[in-house]
Amino acid sequence: MASPSLYWLRNDLRLTDNAALTAAAAQGPVIFLYVLDDETPGDRRLGGASRWWLHKSLEALSAKVPLVLRRGAADKVIAAMLKESGATSVHFTRDYAPWSGDLERRVKVVAETAGASCHRYGGFLLHEPEAIRNGSGEPYKVYTPFSKACFAAGEPKPLKPVPKFRAYDGQLKSDTLADWTLLPTKPDWAKGMAAHWTPGEAGAAQRLRDFIADGLEFYADERDRPDRDVTSRLSPYLRFGEISPAQCWHAVRAAQVAAGGKLDRAAEKFLKEVLWREFSYHLLHHWPTLPEKPFRPEFAAFPWSENAKALSAWQKGRTGYPIVDAGMRELWVTGIMHNRVRMIAASFLIKDLLIPWQEGERWFWDTLVDADIGNNAASWQWVAGCGADAAPYFRIFNPVLQGEKFDPAGAYVKKWLPELAHLPDEFVHRPWEAPALVLKAAGVELGKNYPHPVVDHGKARDRALEAFKVIKGSA
Ligand SMILES: Cc1cc2nc3c(=O)[nH]c(=O)nc-3n(C[C@H](O)[C@H](O)[C@H](O)COP(=O)(O)OP(=O)(O)OC[C@H]3O[C@@H](n4cnc5c(N)ncnc54)[C@H](O)[C@@H]3O)c2cc1C
């Protein structure tokens, strides 16, 4: 009988289009190993919302394949597993987090020490970071030429079907999911997430179908509108690999072809967003300090301010700026926030409150279900003006005008801030300007059931530009 092959599941929690699983299945009976490794990433262990998602995703996967769950440093767990099972090969999907390269090298060593072969596959990205380089052979630092190079590299490979596999049926000890206490209990802050999401491969496939049926045609024109539900909401599924970017790409291309030209603009726009994810990961691979340090080093001298009270108001969605607060409350309830609102809320933290972007990045890391070491870091740096190809620092979002432009009737704000639901549309993004009688009729008591603005945006903007002067000479 063929000896077992060890398939180490990581951010690839799916059976379809999975090169590592396909290869493991061809080799022998498959051991499906997932390791909860809180040691290797150091203080970058999974945040709370991600832990909730992981539990649900593994639960869904365990209905399809017998998972062996172990906890500890992945290389040590794999060494032990090889010894216990006699597996003669290890297969896994490549990961790009700053600690992953070393970990993968250690796994190779333990596999070879045990006399097993070790195989790494792509799939989390469309293109490996080594494959997309500029004319001088350097990594791209600017998105547009990067995306052109990706398009020029051609369409992703055809998808791999779910392979025929035989699961290893020998006795191997496994933790239970409950042992890992990934779900919150007291308080159970994840109720809103449970109502909102179906983690797992089937949920991902359904989400993609729904997006193509209902969202794609509006995507190019309305993707910036938080009051319209037209974006794909695929980010957490991509984050955990419950769907591959190639699956998204091919499905959208197929819809584009079927529509005979009507979806060309929408499809291009969507694929370009998928390439922003790609860009973030390529940056992260080449500049692994991206989650902690500014890409543009001159920003290390930026005169940030410490303001625990303002940070807490921002986290709780109590800044007094409705579009910011609605976003932060959406995040808390559902684990997600619309991209446009992420930009506004991040800009507010960094520029209106002068709080370091790293504080916001950490909060998102803990609370987003799509918290993603590449996208989160690159996006925060983009807003802060210190990233590669970032928005210039001096372009400061006005939260009132942004709200009025992208949520014109205030529907998004009213959904997440029910205390403002009865305000007339003209005041919903600037309640402090509403006459006392209007506030009273709407049941709004500023300073009581909704806060006064924590800062005056005009003054905060001047202060931010003043602070920027400290590094401007070098920026
Ligand atoms: C401050 C800030 C923090 C962010 N943190 C994260 C994060 O932790 N994880 C994360 O996946 N995205 C992050 N983003 C990017 C973006 O907001 C989300 O990817 C997007 O909102 C997900 O919604 P969607 O799946 O409906 O996107 P769609 O518009 O449907 O896009 C499809 C896919 O493309 C990718 N994508 C879209 N926009 C971006 C973008 N601007 N940058 C990189 N990839 C993108 C995502 O994988 C997304 O699922 C952040 C953006 C900002 C401004």
The ligand as an SDF file (V2000), in Angstrom:
LIG
                    3D

 53 58  0  0  0  0  0  0  0  0999 V2000
   -7.3930   51.0940    5.6010 C   0  0  0  0  0  0  0  0  0  0  0  0
   -7.7060   49.8880    4.7480 C   0  0  0  0  0  0  0  0  0  0  0  0
   -7.4910   48.6180    5.2490 C   0  0  0  0  0  0  0  0  0  0  0  0
   -7.7560   47.4910    4.4540 C   0  0  0  0  0  0  0  0  0  0  0  0
   -7.5380   46.2400    4.9740 N   0  0  0  0  0  0  0  0  0  0  0  0
   -7.7810   45.1470    4.2110 C   0  0  0  0  0  0  0  0  0  0  0  0
   -7.5780   43.8440    4.7300 C   0  0  0  0  0  0  0  0  0  0  0  0
   -7.1450   43.6420    5.8710 O   0  0  0  0  0  0  0  0  0  0  0  0
   -7.8740   42.7860    3.9260 N   0  0  0  0  0  0  0  0  0  0  0  0
   -8.3380   42.9490    2.6510 C   0  0  0  0  0  0  0  0  0  0  0  0
   -8.5840   41.9460    1.9720 O   0  0  0  0  0  0  0  0  0  0  0  0
   -8.5070   44.1760    2.1380 N   0  0  0  0  0  0  0  0  0  0  0  0
   -8.2580   45.2740    2.8650 C   0  0  0  0  0  0  0  0  0  0  0  0
   -8.4660   46.5160    2.3390 N   0  0  0  0  0  0  0  0  0  0  0  0
   -8.8060   46.6430    0.9070 C   0  0  0  0  0  0  0  0  0  0  0  0
  -10.3000   46.6750    0.5840 C   0  0  0  0  0  0  0  0  0  0  0  0
  -10.9600   47.5740    1.4270 O   0  0  0  0  0  0  0  0  0  0  0  0
  -10.9740   45.3090    0.6980 C   0  0  0  0  0  0  0  0  0  0  0  0
  -10.2320   44.3330    0.0060 O   0  0  0  0  0  0  0  0  0  0  0  0
  -12.3830   45.3650    0.0980 C   0  0  0  0  0  0  0  0  0  0  0  0
  -13.1570   46.3240    0.7780 O   0  0  0  0  0  0  0  0  0  0  0  0
  -13.0300   44.0040    0.2160 C   0  0  0  0  0  0  0  0  0  0  0  0
  -14.3600   44.0650   -0.2240 O   0  0  0  0  0  0  0  0  0  0  0  0
  -14.8230   43.2210   -1.4760 P   0  0  0  0  0  0  0  0  0  0  0  0
  -14.3690   41.8190   -1.3310 O   0  0  0  0  0  0  0  0  0  0  0  0
  -16.2750   43.4670   -1.6230 O   0  0  0  0  0  0  0  0  0  0  0  0
  -14.0010   43.9110   -2.6410 O   0  0  0  0  0  0  0  0  0  0  0  0
  -14.2320   43.9710   -4.2070 P   0  0  0  0  0  0  0  0  0  0  0  0
  -14.3530   45.3950   -4.5710 O   0  0  0  0  0  0  0  0  0  0  0  0
  -15.3030   43.0700   -4.6390 O   0  0  0  0  0  0  0  0  0  0  0  0
  -12.8270   43.4900   -4.7910 O   0  0  0  0  0  0  0  0  0  0  0  0
  -12.5200   42.1210   -5.0730 C   0  0  0  0  0  0  0  0  0  0  0  0
  -11.2680   41.7010   -4.3240 C   0  0  0  0  0  0  0  0  0  0  0  0
  -10.1610   42.4920   -4.7390 O   0  0  0  0  0  0  0  0  0  0  0  0
   -9.3080   42.7560   -3.6240 C   0  0  0  0  0  0  0  0  0  0  0  0
   -9.3020   44.2020   -3.3640 N   0  0  0  0  0  0  0  0  0  0  0  0
  -10.2960   45.0950   -3.5850 C   0  0  0  0  0  0  0  0  0  0  0  0
   -9.9030   46.3420   -3.2470 N   0  0  0  0  0  0  0  0  0  0  0  0
   -8.6380   46.2260   -2.7970 C   0  0  0  0  0  0  0  0  0  0  0  0
   -7.6820   47.1530   -2.3110 C   0  0  0  0  0  0  0  0  0  0  0  0
   -7.9330   48.4680   -2.2300 N   0  0  0  0  0  0  0  0  0  0  0  0
   -6.4670   46.6960   -1.9280 N   0  0  0  0  0  0  0  0  0  0  0  0
   -6.1680   45.3820   -2.0200 C   0  0  0  0  0  0  0  0  0  0  0  0
   -7.0370   44.4460   -2.4880 N   0  0  0  0  0  0  0  0  0  0  0  0
   -8.2520   44.8640   -2.8660 C   0  0  0  0  0  0  0  0  0  0  0  0
   -9.9040   42.0320   -2.4260 C   0  0  0  0  0  0  0  0  0  0  0  0
   -9.2760   40.7780   -2.3010 O   0  0  0  0  0  0  0  0  0  0  0  0
  -11.3650   41.9070   -2.8240 C   0  0  0  0  0  0  0  0  0  0  0  0
  -12.0310   40.8450   -2.1910 O   0  0  0  0  0  0  0  0  0  0  0  0
   -8.2250   47.6610    3.1240 C   0  0  0  0  0  0  0  0  0  0  0  0
   -8.4480   48.9510    2.6370 C   0  0  0  0  0  0  0  0  0  0  0  0
   -8.1990   50.0540    3.4410 C   0  0  0  0  0  0  0  0  0  0  0  0
   -8.4340   51.4220    2.8830 C   0  0  0  0  0  0  0  0  0  0  0  0
  1  2  1  0
  2  3  1  0
  2 52  2  0
  3  4  2  0
  4  5  1  0
  4 50  1  0
  5  6  2  0
  6  7  1  0
  6 13  1  0
  7  8  2  0
  7  9  1  0
  9 10  1  0
 10 11  2  0
 10 12  1  0
 12 13  2  0
 13 14  1  0
 14 15  1  0
 14 50  1  0
 15 16  1  0
 16 17  1  0
 16 18  1  0
 18 19  1  0
 18 20  1  0
 20 21  1  0
 20 22  1  0
 22 23  1  0
 23 24  1  0
 24 25  2  0
 24 26  1  0
 24 27  1  0
 27 28  1  0
 28 29  2  0
 28 30  1  0
 28 31  1  0
 31 32  1  0
 32 33  1  0
 33 34  1  0
 33 48  1  0
 34 35  1  0
 35 36  1  0
 35 46  1  0
 36 37  1  0
 36 45  1  0
 37 38  2  0
 38 39  1  0
 39 40  1  0
 39 45  2  0
 40 41  1  0
 40 42  2  0
 42 43  1  0
 43 44  2  0
 44 45  1  0
 46 47  1  0
 46 48  1  0
 48 49  1  0
 50 51  2  0
 51 52  1  0
 52 53  1  0
M  END
$$$$
